[in-house]
Amino acid sequence: MTNLGLLSYFLGMEFVTRSDGISMHQKRYAIDILKRFHMLDCNFAQTPIACGTKLEKEESDKSTDATLLLALRFLCGSKPNIAYGVGLISRFMDHSRLARLLEAKRILKYVKGTLDYRLLFSKHGRNVFNEK
């Protein structure tokens, strides 16, 4: 076993050791997702899901783009506030494709506005989700 020093990057997650704890973010991964789905130049949304959003089951083609959903699920590791929206979209994976894609794009717009947010694992036991 070899000591490689302090952990700085692992599976798309970046770690920074600070005096008050360790912060974790996925900014590079989030930018890659935004580029892949042509949303890098979009305006950002204030919330990941619009208030009162309801997706309903309606038959649609089965050729859903699961890539976006899986990318958003992985991003939940550093942005727990998008987990509800991603879960809502997941429940309707085989139905209401247009509505689901619109909500997924809204989550991407929210991610765009929160690129500099990080999880801070504090030495004092109070973990927070905050801006850089």
Backbone as CSV, one residue per row, in Angstrom:
resi,resn,N_x,N_y,N_z,CA_x,CA_y,CA_z,C_x,C_y,C_z
1,MET,0.845,-1.166,0.000,0.000,0.000,0.000,0.897,1.238,0.000
2,THR,0.516,2.222,-0.805,1.306,3.439,-0.936,0.510,4.638,-0.440
3,ASN,1.158,5.514,0.294,0.521,6.743,0.751,0.590,7.772,-0.372
4,LEU,-0.570,8.149,-0.900,-0.627,9.125,-1.988,-0.923,10.535,-1.487
5,GLY,-0.910,10.734,-0.188,-1.175,12.060,0.370,-2.657,12.272,0.627
6,LEU,-3.024,13.525,0.778,-4.414,13.872,1.050,-5.288,13.609,-0.169
7,LEU,-6.487,13.157,0.080,-7.454,12.906,-0.980,-7.863,14.235,-1.607
8,SER,-7.772,14.330,-2.938,-8.184,15.564,-3.604,-9.235,15.320,-4.681
9,TYR,-9.231,14.143,-5.299,-10.194,13.851,-6.364,-10.488,12.358,-6.370
10,PHE,-11.772,12.011,-6.363,-12.152,10.604,-6.357,-13.531,10.459,-6.987
11,LEU,-13.635,9.676,-8.057,-14.897,9.381,-8.729,-15.724,10.631,-9.033
12,GLY,-15.089,11.652,-9.553,-15.803,12.869,-9.935,-16.056,13.829,-8.793
13,MET,-15.634,13.471,-7.600,-15.819,14.341,-6.437,-14.481,14.954,-6.067
14,GLU,-14.502,16.266,-5.837,-13.279,16.972,-5.466,-13.336,17.322,-3.985
15,PHE,-12.231,17.100,-3.288,-12.145,17.345,-1.858,-11.077,18.393,-1.586
16,VAL,-11.401,19.315,-0.675,-10.458,20.357,-0.282,-10.379,20.348,1.238
17,THR,-9.169,20.181,1.768,-8.971,20.217,3.210,-8.835,21.667,3.640
18,ARG,-9.668,22.055,4.593,-9.671,23.432,5.098,-9.422,23.408,6.596
19,SER,-9.249,24.576,7.184,-8.990,24.634,8.619,-10.200,24.199,9.445
20,ASP,-11.411,24.383,8.903,-12.614,24.033,9.653,-13.210,22.681,9.263
21,GLY,-12.566,21.949,8.363,-13.056,20.639,7.964,-12.677,20.306,6.529
22,ILE,-13.446,19.458,5.910,-13.202,19.050,4.524,-14.424,19.422,3.699
23,SER,-14.184,20.120,2.580,-15.308,20.444,1.697,-15.254,19.542,0.473
24,MET,-16.447,19.227,-0.037,-16.563,18.333,-1.183,-17.491,18.970,-2.193
25,HIS,-17.118,18.887,-3.477,-17.977,19.402,-4.540,-17.750,18.596,-5.806
26,GLN,-18.642,18.786,-6.769,-18.552,18.106,-8.060,-18.661,19.136,-9.186
27,LYS,-18.004,20.260,-9.022,-18.117,21.344,-10.002,-17.687,20.897,-11.396
28,ARG,-16.561,20.223,-11.486,-16.063,19.771,-12.792,-17.055,18.807,-13.450
29,TYR,-17.607,17.897,-12.666,-18.593,16.939,-13.173,-19.869,17.662,-13.605
30,ALA,-20.313,18.633,-12.804,-21.525,19.389,-13.139,-21.340,20.161,-14.445
31,ILE,-20.180,20.754,-14.636,-19.905,21.478,-15.882,-19.911,20.513,-17.059
32,ASP,-19.358,19.323,-16.875,-19.380,18.308,-17.940,-20.813,17.922,-18.315
33,ILE,-21.680,17.776,-17.317,-23.084,17.450,-17.586,-23.748,18.586,-18.357
34,LEU,-23.517,19.813,-17.913,-24.115,20.967,-18.595,-23.648,21.051,-20.045
35,LYS,-22.375,20.758,-20.277,-21.860,20.762,-21.656,-22.499,19.650,-22.474
36,ARG,-22.581,18.456,-21.903,-23.096,17.291,-22.619,-24.543,17.491,-23.072
37,PHE,-25.333,18.202,-22.260,-26.738,18.413,-22.593,-27.008,19.827,-23.107
38,HIS,-25.952,20.505,-23.535,-26.042,21.832,-24.171,-26.778,22.841,-23.291
39,MET,-26.457,22.854,-21.996,-27.108,23.756,-21.054,-26.102,24.679,-20.367
40,LEU,-24.877,24.738,-20.872,-23.849,25.536,-20.219,-24.165,27.026,-20.264
41,ASP,-24.831,27.484,-21.307,-25.135,28.905,-21.449,-26.559,29.256,-21.029
42,CYS,-27.232,28.373,-20.319,-28.619,28.628,-19.923,-28.680,29.602,-18.743
43,ASN,-29.854,30.179,-18.542,-30.103,30.981,-17.346,-30.312,30.013,-16.187
44,PHE,-30.011,30.471,-14.966,-30.168,29.545,-13.849,-31.537,29.701,-13.191
45,ALA,-31.974,28.634,-12.535,-33.253,28.610,-11.819,-32.988,28.762,-10.327
46,GLN,-33.919,29.392,-9.630,-33.776,29.604,-8.184,-34.017,28.334,-7.372
47,THR,-34.852,27.440,-7.902,-35.179,26.198,-7.202,-35.053,25.027,-8.171
48,PRO,-34.734,23.835,-7.664,-34.586,22.692,-8.568,-35.907,22.214,-9.173
49,ILE,-37.005,22.359,-8.450,-38.327,21.943,-8.930,-39.298,23.081,-8.635
50,ALA,-40.166,23.381,-9.589,-41.165,24.423,-9.380,-42.165,23.979,-8.317
51,CYS,-42.622,24.910,-7.526,-43.585,24.620,-6.468,-44.868,24.047,-7.074
52,GLY,-45.333,22.948,-6.524,-46.570,22.335,-6.995,-46.431,21.467,-8.231
53,THR,-45.205,21.130,-8.613,-44.998,20.297,-9.798,-45.593,18.912,-9.588
54,LYS,-46.388,18.481,-10.562,-46.958,17.134,-10.528,-46.742,16.506,-11.891
55,LEU,-46.135,15.355,-11.899,-45.985,14.598,-13.136,-47.044,13.513,-13.133
56,GLU,-47.682,13.323,-14.260,-48.731,12.317,-14.351,-48.337,11.247,-15.341
57,LYS,-48.849,10.053,-15.096,-48.542,8.944,-15.999,-49.361,9.086,-17.269
58,GLU,-48.673,9.117,-18.372,-49.323,9.096,-19.679,-48.400,8.328,-20.601
59,GLU,-48.969,7.587,-21.473,-48.161,6.745,-22.352,-47.298,7.605,-23.274
60,SER,-46.084,7.190,-23.450,-45.168,7.864,-24.370,-44.221,6.815,-24.924
61,ASP,-43.367,7.236,-25.817,-42.410,6.271,-26.359,-41.440,5.847,-25.264
62,LYS,-40.921,4.657,-25.398,-40.043,4.099,-24.367,-38.582,4.501,-24.559
63,SER,-38.302,5.332,-25.553,-36.909,5.721,-25.811,-36.528,6.912,-24.934
64,THR,-36.499,6.685,-23.640,-36.186,7.764,-22.709,-34.680,7.938,-22.595
65,ASP,-34.281,9.146,-22.295,-32.859,9.422,-22.146,-32.480,9.255,-20.679
66,ALA,-32.106,8.046,-20.310,-31.750,7.742,-18.926,-30.393,8.318,-18.549
67,THR,-29.601,8.698,-19.536,-28.268,9.235,-19.261,-28.346,10.481,-18.396
68,LEU,-29.259,11.374,-18.721,-29.416,12.605,-17.944,-29.837,12.289,-16.519
69,LEU,-30.783,11.391,-16.359,-31.256,11.034,-15.026,-30.142,10.405,-14.188
70,LEU,-29.368,9.524,-14.781,-28.260,8.897,-14.045,-27.201,9.925,-13.662
71,ALA,-26.928,10.869,-14.553,-25.960,11.923,-14.243,-26.460,12.774,-13.079
72,LEU,-27.747,13.097,-13.080,-28.312,13.886,-11.981,-28.302,13.102,-10.675
73,ARG,-28.555,11.804,-10.752,-28.503,10.976,-9.532,-27.105,10.995,-8.917
74,PHE,-26.084,10.888,-9.748,-24.722,10.911,-9.225,-24.408,12.277,-8.625
75,LEU,-24.956,13.328,-9.201,-24.720,14.681,-8.708,-25.387,14.918,-7.354
76,CYS,-26.376,14.111,-7.006,-27.036,14.232,-5.698,-26.051,14.015,-4.550
77,GLY,-24.928,13.367,-4.823,-23.923,13.136,-3.789,-23.355,14.415,-3.213
78,SER,-23.284,15.470,-4.018,-22.763,16.740,-3.518,-23.823,17.831,-3.498
79,LYS,-24.982,17.563,-4.061,-26.081,18.538,-4.061,-27.357,17.842,-3.577
80,PRO,-27.454,17.599,-2.270,-28.603,16.855,-1.754,-29.936,17.566,-1.976
81,ASN,-29.905,18.867,-2.228,-31.146,19.605,-2.424,-31.808,19.331,-3.774
82,ILE,-31.161,18.611,-4.674,-31.808,18.235,-5.936,-32.389,16.823,-5.863
83,ALA,-32.181,16.140,-4.747,-32.593,14.736,-4.621,-34.103,14.550,-4.781
84,TYR,-34.911,15.451,-4.224,-36.366,15.311,-4.357,-36.778,15.397,-5.824
85,GLY,-36.264,16.381,-6.536,-36.610,16.543,-7.946,-36.169,15.365,-8.792
86,VAL,-34.978,14.872,-8.535,-34.470,13.720,-9.281,-35.314,12.482,-8.970
87,GLY,-35.706,12.328,-7.715,-36.570,11.209,-7.342,-37.934,11.293,-8.003
88,LEU,-38.481,12.507,-8.077,-39.777,12.711,-8.724,-39.713,12.319,-10.195
89,ILE,-38.663,12.735,-10.865,-38.491,12.394,-12.278,-38.309,10.880,-12.437
90,SER,-37.576,10.267,-11.518,-37.309,8.823,-11.594,-38.584,7.996,-11.538
91,ARG,-39.550,8.448,-10.750,-40.795,7.690,-10.610,-41.568,7.587,-11.917
92,PHE,-41.355,8.545,-12.801,-42.098,8.580,-14.057,-41.181,8.317,-15.242
93,MET,-40.227,7.446,-15.058,-39.221,7.180,-16.085,-39.831,6.682,-17.391
94,ASP,-40.880,5.889,-17.312,-41.484,5.333,-18.526,-42.679,6.136,-19.029
95,HIS,-43.031,7.203,-18.348,-44.227,7.956,-18.713,-43.910,9.452,-18.802
96,SER,-44.790,10.191,-19.427,-44.740,11.655,-19.541,-43.336,12.178,-19.843
97,ARG,-42.801,11.755,-20.963,-41.423,12.075,-21.329,-41.173,13.578,-21.424
98,LEU,-42.053,14.329,-22.059,-41.836,15.758,-22.244,-41.802,16.491,-20.913
99,ALA,-42.768,16.228,-20.054,-42.804,16.891,-18.748,-41.567,16.538,-17.933
100,ARG,-41.157,15.274,-18.008,-39.984,14.832,-17.254,-38.726,15.528,-17.749
101,LEU,-38.583,15.649,-19.061,-37.403,16.314,-19.608,-37.386,17.794,-19.259
102,LEU,-38.555,18.431,-19.241,-38.613,19.843,-18.852,-38.178,20.023,-17.402
103,GLU,-38.610,19.120,-16.527,-38.195,19.201,-15.120,-36.709,18.895,-14.966
104,ALA,-36.193,17.946,-15.728,-34.759,17.636,-15.675,-33.945,18.844,-16.128
105,LYS,-34.424,19.546,-17.148,-33.719,20.749,-17.605,-33.776,21.839,-16.546
106,ARG,-34.886,21.920,-15.817,-34.970,22.909,-14.742,-33.941,22.584,-13.652
107,ILE,-33.772,21.296,-13.344,-32.761,20.908,-12.355,-31.377,21.293,-12.863
108,LEU,-31.111,21.084,-14.152,-29.820,21.492,-14.718,-29.625,23.000,-14.604
109,LYS,-30.683,23.768,-14.802,-30.588,25.229,-14.659,-30.263,25.598,-13.216
110,TYR,-30.837,24.866,-12.263,-30.532,25.095,-10.855,-29.072,24.744,-10.561
111,VAL,-28.617,23.622,-11.113,-27.218,23.207,-10.933,-26.290,24.291,-11.475
112,LYS,-26.647,24.873,-12.618,-25.837,25.945,-13.219,-25.684,27.113,-12.234
113,GLY,-26.755,27.458,-11.522,-26.712,28.563,-10.572,-26.026,28.234,-9.264
114,THR,-25.783,26.956,-9.004,-25.171,26.551,-7.732,-23.849,25.813,-7.941
115,LEU,-23.156,26.124,-9.020,-21.888,25.440,-9.313,-20.862,25.602,-8.193
116,ASP,-20.870,26.737,-7.513,-19.868,26.990,-6.479,-20.293,26.518,-5.089
117,TYR,-21.436,25.869,-4.972,-21.874,25.359,-3.679,-21.119,24.073,-3.358
118,ARG,-20.844,23.875,-2.065,-20.077,22.718,-1.605,-20.703,22.144,-0.342
119,LEU,-20.394,20.907,-0.087,-20.723,20.300,1.201,-19.507,20.466,2.095
120,LEU,-19.718,20.943,3.306,-18.620,21.084,4.255,-18.831,20.087,5.380
121,PHE,-17.882,19.176,5.522,-17.887,18.228,6.625,-17.026,18.845,7.720
122,SER,-17.689,19.450,8.679,-17.020,20.258,9.691,-16.345,19.409,10.762
123,LYS,-15.246,19.931,11.285,-14.564,19.283,12.405,-15.417,19.344,13.664
124,HIS,-16.331,20.303,13.693,-17.137,20.536,14.885,-18.459,19.780,14.853
125,GLY,-18.643,18.919,13.847,-19.818,18.066,13.792,-21.046,18.679,13.146
126,ARG,-20.954,19.888,12.641,-22.106,20.532,11.987,-21.822,20.628,10.495
127,ASN,-22.317,19.676,9.736,-22.091,19.656,8.291,-23.048,20.624,7.617
128,VAL,-22.546,21.365,6.627,-23.372,22.377,5.967,-23.211,22.306,4.457
129,PHE,-24.225,22.790,3.780,-24.219,22.935,2.323,-24.160,24.432,2.080
130,ASN,-23.027,24.907,1.564,-22.892,26.352,1.426,-22.140,26.749,0.173
131,GLU,-22.109,28.056,-0.027,-21.359,28.590,-1.143,-19.883,28.593,-0.793
132,LYS,-19.061,28.555,-1.786,-17.602,28.562,-1.672,-17.129,29.431,-0.581
